[in-house]
Amino acid sequence: MSLPFYAIIMAGGSGTRLWPLSRQTRPKQALKLIGERTMFQLAVDRLLPIMLPERIIVVTTGDLVEQLSAQTPGLPRRNFVIEPEGRGTAPVIGLGASYAKHLAGGGTVVVACLTADHYIKDVSKFQSVLLAAATVAEGGQIVTLGIRPSFPSTGFGYIQRGEPLAMAGGFAVYQAKAFKEKPDEAMAAAFVADGLHSWNSGMFIWTTDRVSAEFSRQLSETAARLAEVARTFDTPGMSETLRRVWPTVPRQTIDYGIMEGAAEVAVLPVDIGWSDVGSWASLLDILEPDEAGNVLMGGDHLTFDTTGTLINSERLVAAIGLSNLVVVNTDDALLICPRNRSQEVKRVVEKLQQQKRNGYL
């Protein structure tokens, strides 16, 4: 690889899917859910063996920047870019790529667009495939990492692969034929059965030249707004310009805004033990259970005749005769639900928002 390699970690997020532990001021990426490191720290840790700290850019919100910066003192403070409000993944990636080019002195670089709150079990393989993807991206392709589906999920988007293109670092590279949004159960089952579909991980690797070209072609208004911000990078006026311009940037996701209309997109299907940690139940699949299939987090818990249950609480919880439940206890709220309905925690958050009970959000 001849071009410099940078990473953009998207670390905003409002903290809803792991309520009540996750809140607006303490979203998933700031929590220690797997071991003694936060999800954000793990995201940075995965990159450090293959990338200089100076090349890791974090785009986050103003109420999180100090918290995340304190968690990763090895990252330069100037590498944290504050997103004044949520406008979707497309503007975040466009802003991050533009800033990466600035940090590199204006030259072309390869950027990996990553998330701050996903889990990856096989870190070594992830690092290898990221380097392989960067090599492919140097040739002008937009490269995405597709996750080999382990079950017919209706909660993920899918990528259909087309013709094989090449091998890179021992990984097969395919044409990305189509991006497909979250399917129903029958369609998800068909996707898994045909062997041609991968889960869309939301991780993209491309050059800053390609980012600029696609935004100019497909999201021209966003590109113009971002160019205005870019002229103020590392100047005293950067914060004020971002605060003024950012709310005028159209809301858009990278999938809808760029990927669905982009040509020359490649996919590397991989099995790296990936999870978006999208619900409490997902931790039952990630963390090591006890002999009864329970995952006990955060405190000294007692269980009797209890199986397949997750308990997260700092205080003592005694569970008798429970099966396949999620129990999450904080100092001001308690969640109890069947593990197969833990995705519905968003209904609780929506109700609290409707009732303007902001202290619980």
Buried (B, 14 or more C-beta within 10 A) or exposed (E): EEBBBBBBBBBBBBBBBBBBBBBBEBBBBBBEBBEEBBBBBBBBEBBBEBBEBBBBBBBBBEEBBEBBBEBBEEBBEEBBBBBBEBBBBBBBBBBBBBBBBBBBEEEBBBBBBBBBBBBBEBBEBBBBBBBBBBBBBBEEBBBBBBBBBEEBBEEBBBBBBBEEBEEBBEBBBBBBBBBBEEBEEEBBBEBBEEEBBBBBBBBBBBBBBBBBBBBEEBBEEBBBBBBBBBEBBEEEEBEEBBEEBBEEBEEBBBBBBBBBEBEBBBBBBBEBBBBBBBBBBBBBEBBEBEEEBBBBBBEEBEBEEBBBBBBBBEEEBEBEEBBBBBBBBBEEBEBEBEBEEBBEBEEBBEEBEEEEEEEBB
